[in-house]
C-alpha cells in the first residue's frame, strides 16, 4: 500500500481530538487484521520502540514497521525509547522502514543530533518528555518540532494511572507552543482512559495515544466518534 504523501501532516485535523492508535495494544498475532479493522478510525499509528535500557520493555523493530507500512496508508509515528548510543542508527533504520514521523526523547543526550538526522530524511520530527522531565526542557527544540508528546505515566510500562500533574503539564506545553506560532501537535501518551481523555483534551491535547481504549472497545466506531467529538 502506498505511503502517505508529504502533505499528510498538513491534512491532520486541527479542530478535533485525534486518535493515535498504539500498535503495542494490537493483536500481535493478527496485526494485519487489526490494521484492516482500524482503517478509517485511526488518524495515526503509534509504534513504540524500546531497547530494554532506556525503557524497561523490548519493543518494535524496523522490519515490522516496514510490513505495517506495506499494509496501511495511515501515517506512522515511531516513538524511540532508546539509549543515546543507538539513537542515530535507529533513526536511519526506521526512516528507511517507512516512518512518517519520528520522535526522540528530550532526555537523550544527543536529541539535537537526532532531530538533525530526522530532518535529513525530510520526515516530521517529534520530541517526547518523561513524566518527571520539566516541560521547559523542550523549549529550545520547539522551532524544529512538528509534535510534542508528554508522557502521563512512567515510561514503557502498561496499565498505569494518569499522573495527577499531566493536565497542568499539557497546559504549560500548550502555552510554549503558542509562543512559537508554529503548528506543533500536542500529544498525550499514557494513562489514556475514558475518564481521562476529556481532561487531557481540555488541558490542550490534540491527539491521545490509545491502547486498550481503542483496540479493546466493544464498538470501535462509537469509541472513535466519541473521541473525535471532544
C-alpha positions as CSV (number, residue, x, y, z in Angstrom):
1,X,0.0,0.0,0.0
2,X,1.2,3.5,-0.8
3,X,2.9,5.6,1.8
4,X,1.1,8.9,2.7
5,X,2.5,11.7,0.6
6,X,4.4,14.6,2.1
7,X,1.3,16.7,2.7
8,X,-0.2,14.2,5.2
9,X,0.8,16.4,8.2
10,X,-1.0,19.4,6.9
11,X,-4.1,17.3,6.4
12,X,-4.3,16.4,10.1
13,X,-7.5,17.8,11.8
14,X,-7.0,21.0,13.7
15,X,-10.4,21.4,15.3
16,X,-11.0,18.0,16.9
17,X,-9.1,15.4,19.0
18,X,-7.2,12.9,17.0
19,X,-7.0,9.2,17.7
20,X,-3.4,7.8,17.7
21,X,-3.5,4.0,17.9
22,X,-0.7,2.3,19.8
23,X,0.2,-0.9,18.0
24,X,1.6,-2.2,21.3
25,X,-2.1,-3.0,22.1
26,X,-2.9,-4.5,18.8
27,X,-3.3,-8.3,18.4
28,X,0.4,-9.1,17.7
29,X,-0.6,-12.4,16.1
30,X,-3.1,-10.8,13.8
31,X,-1.7,-7.3,13.2
32,X,-2.9,-7.3,9.5
33,X,-6.4,-8.0,10.7
34,X,-6.2,-5.2,13.2
35,X,-4.9,-2.8,10.7
36,X,-7.8,-3.5,8.4
37,X,-10.2,-3.1,11.4
38,X,-8.9,0.3,12.3
39,X,-8.8,1.7,8.8
40,X,-10.9,4.9,8.8
41,X,-10.7,5.1,12.6
42,X,-7.1,5.9,13.3
43,X,-5.5,9.2,12.5
44,X,-2.0,8.0,13.3
45,X,-0.3,4.7,14.1
46,X,1.9,4.9,17.1
47,X,4.9,2.5,17.1
48,X,6.8,2.3,20.4
49,X,10.5,1.2,20.1
50,X,12.3,0.3,23.4
51,X,15.7,-1.2,23.9
52,X,15.3,-2.6,27.5
53,X,17.7,0.0,28.9
54,X,16.3,3.5,28.3
55,X,12.8,1.9,28.9
56,X,12.2,-1.5,30.5
57,X,10.3,-3.0,27.6
58,X,11.7,-4.5,24.4
59,X,9.6,-3.2,21.5
60,X,9.2,-3.0,18.0
61,X,11.8,-3.4,15.2
62,X,12.2,-1.9,11.7
63,X,11.2,-4.9,9.7
64,X,7.8,-4.9,11.4
65,X,7.3,-1.3,10.7
66,X,8.2,-1.9,7.0
67,X,5.5,-4.6,6.9
68,X,3.0,-2.3,8.6
69,X,3.9,0.4,6.1
70,X,3.2,-2.0,3.2
71,X,-0.2,-2.9,4.7
72,X,-1.5,0.5,5.7
73,X,-1.6,4.1,4.4
74,X,-2.2,5.5,7.9
75,X,0.7,7.8,8.9
76,X,3.2,6.1,11.2
77,X,4.6,7.8,14.3
78,X,7.7,6.0,15.6
79,X,8.5,6.8,19.3
80,X,12.1,5.9,20.1
81,X,12.7,5.0,23.7
82,X,16.4,4.0,23.3
83,X,19.9,4.8,24.6
84,X,22.0,7.5,23.0
85,X,24.5,5.1,21.6
86,X,22.0,3.6,19.1
87,X,19.7,6.6,18.5
88,X,21.1,7.8,15.2
89,X,21.3,4.2,13.8
90,X,17.7,3.5,14.8
91,X,16.5,6.8,13.2
92,X,18.2,5.6,10.0
93,X,16.6,2.2,10.1
94,X,13.0,3.4,10.9
95,X,13.2,6.2,8.3
96,X,14.1,3.6,5.7
97,X,11.3,1.3,7.0
98,X,8.7,3.9,6.2
99,X,8.1,6.1,9.3
100,X,6.4,9.4,8.6
101,X,7.2,11.0,11.9
102,X,10.0,10.0,14.4
103,X,10.1,11.2,18.0
104,X,13.2,11.2,20.1
105,X,13.3,11.8,23.9
106,X,14.3,15.1,25.4
107,X,16.3,13.1,27.9
108,X,18.6,11.7,25.1
109,X,21.9,13.5,25.3
110,X,22.1,13.5,21.5
111,X,18.5,14.5,21.0
112,X,19.5,17.6,18.9
113,X,21.6,15.4,16.6
114,X,18.7,13.0,16.3
115,X,16.4,15.8,15.2
116,X,19.0,16.8,12.6
117,X,19.1,13.3,11.3
118,X,15.3,13.1,11.1
119,X,15.2,16.4,9.2
120,X,17.8,15.0,6.8
121,X,15.3,12.4,5.7
122,X,12.6,15.0,5.2
123,X,10.4,13.4,7.8
124,X,8.4,15.1,10.5
125,X,10.1,15.3,13.9
126,X,8.8,14.9,17.4
127,X,10.0,15.0,20.9
128,X,8.8,13.1,24.0
129,X,9.2,14.1,27.6
130,X,9.1,11.6,30.5
131,X,6.6,12.4,33.2
132,X,9.2,13.9,35.5
133,X,11.0,16.0,32.9
134,X,10.3,19.7,33.2
135,X,8.2,20.8,30.2
136,X,10.5,23.8,29.6
137,X,13.2,21.3,28.6
138,X,11.6,21.1,25.2
139,X,11.6,24.8,24.6
140,X,15.0,25.1,22.8
141,X,13.8,22.4,20.3
142,X,10.3,23.6,19.5
143,X,11.4,25.5,16.4
144,X,12.2,22.1,14.8
145,X,9.3,20.1,16.1
146,X,6.1,19.0,14.5
147,X,4.8,17.1,17.5
148,X,5.4,17.3,21.2
149,X,4.4,14.3,23.3
150,X,4.0,14.4,27.1
151,X,4.0,11.0,28.9
152,X,1.4,10.8,31.7
153,X,2.8,7.6,33.2
154,X,6.2,6.1,33.8
155,X,8.0,5.2,30.5
156,X,7.5,1.8,28.9
157,X,5.0,0.2,31.4
158,X,1.4,-0.6,30.5
159,X,-1.7,-0.2,32.7
160,X,-0.7,2.7,34.9
161,X,-2.9,5.5,36.2
162,X,-2.5,9.0,34.8
163,X,-0.1,11.2,36.8
164,X,-2.1,14.0,38.5
165,X,0.3,16.6,37.1
166,X,-0.4,15.6,33.5
167,X,-3.1,18.2,32.8
168,X,-1.1,21.1,34.2
169,X,2.0,19.9,32.1
170,X,-0.1,19.9,29.0
171,X,-1.3,23.4,29.7
172,X,2.3,24.6,30.1
173,X,3.3,22.9,26.9
174,X,0.4,24.4,25.0
175,X,1.5,27.9,26.2
176,X,5.0,27.3,25.0
177,X,3.8,26.1,21.6
178,X,1.5,29.1,21.2
179,X,4.5,31.4,21.6
180,X,6.2,29.8,18.6
181,X,3.4,30.5,16.2
182,X,4.1,27.1,14.6
183,X,1.9,24.1,14.0
184,X,3.1,21.6,16.7
185,X,0.7,18.9,17.6
186,X,0.5,18.3,21.3
187,X,0.1,14.7,22.2
188,X,-0.8,12.9,25.5
189,X,0.6,9.3,25.9
190,X,0.0,7.1,29.0
191,X,-3.0,6.7,31.3
192,X,-5.4,7.1,28.4
193,X,-8.8,6.0,29.8
194,X,-12.4,7.0,29.1
195,X,-12.4,9.2,32.3
196,X,-9.0,10.9,31.5
197,X,-9.4,11.7,27.8
198,X,-11.8,14.6,28.3
199,X,-9.5,16.1,31.0
200,X,-6.5,15.8,28.7
201,X,-8.4,17.3,25.8
202,X,-9.4,20.3,28.0
203,X,-5.8,20.7,29.0
204,X,-4.8,21.1,25.4
205,X,-4.1,17.7,24.0
206,X,-4.7,17.4,20.2
207,X,-4.1,13.7,20.0
208,X,-4.1,10.9,22.5
209,X,-2.2,7.6,22.2
210,X,-4.9,5.0,22.6
211,X,-4.1,1.4,23.5
212,X,-6.8,-0.8,25.0
213,X,-9.2,2.1,24.9
214,X,-9.3,1.6,21.1
215,X,-8.3,-2.0,20.5
216,X,-10.4,-3.3,23.3
217,X,-13.5,-1.2,22.6
218,X,-16.7,-3.2,22.2
219,X,-17.8,-0.8,19.4
220,X,-14.7,0.8,17.9
221,X,-16.7,3.2,15.6
222,X,-18.6,4.5,18.6
223,X,-15.5,4.9,20.7
224,X,-13.7,6.9,18.0
225,X,-16.7,9.0,17.3
226,X,-16.7,9.9,21.0
227,X,-13.0,10.8,20.9
228,X,-13.4,12.9,17.8
229,X,-16.4,14.7,19.2
230,X,-14.3,16.1,22.1
